[in-house]
Amino acid sequence: MTIVIIVIVALVVLVLLGLVLAYNGLVRKRNRTQEAWSQIDVELKRRHDLIPNLVETVKGYAAHERGTFQAVTEARAAAVSAGATGDPARIAPAENALSQSLRSLFAVAENYPQLRAVESFVQLQEQLTATEDKLEFARRYYNTSARDYNIALQTFPRNLVAGAFGGFHAVGYFEADVADRAVPQVSFGAQAGPADPAGPRGQAAGPPPPGQAAGPLPPGQAGPPAG
């Protein structure tokens, strides 16, 4: 009888120990995911803060490009609004739309080589590029953490622990379009077309220079009569 009691007590202790380990593991993964998302949030806010100054700098040289500036401003406002929700499923599309509008802005900037000498524009572009690099790193870290957390919520016995205690819910991924993961670099260099080695076309050949003999005449054509 004593052995049976000991075995039962040992089983109960093992079960409780397993539940504690499963619960603590879920808490660690959830906290890691939240920490990873906070890094994304910091970089997104920094990105949003840089964009108005970038728009104003380009606007000083291309004031007539109102449509592009309006599109960037509206995309930024939509991204800020989506960021307030904290939902990756809503934030990712808004940020992708903002990246596309930034590409249009940089395409406009390429038409104004004088921006190359504007120090504020160069600095803003460098800061935005650095922010995008950090954002890409934070996105990968978050998606990895979210994947591990979601898998833990679906595996036994952690799924029982998550359902019993509550507070554990699957999280979405923060996906960026492949074309929008890098800030386009503005290139002000003019590309000259290749020269035609045959020279200009459609130009009639002039008479030979003085002292230079003309080429042979075609067969059947007589030369000028001798004097």
Buried (B, 14 or more C-beta within 10 A) or exposed (E): EEEEEEEEEEEEEEEEEEBEEBBEBBEEBBEBBEEBBEBBBBBBEBBBEBBEBBBEBBBEBBEEBEEBBEBBBEBBEBBBEBBEEEEBEBBBBBBBBBBBBBBBBBEBBBEBBEBEEBEEBBEBBEBBBBBBBBBBEBBEBBBBBBEBBBEBBEEEEBBEBBEEEEEBEEBBBBBBEEEBBBBBEBEEEEEEEEEEEEEEEEEEEEEEEEEEEEEEEEEEEEEEEEE
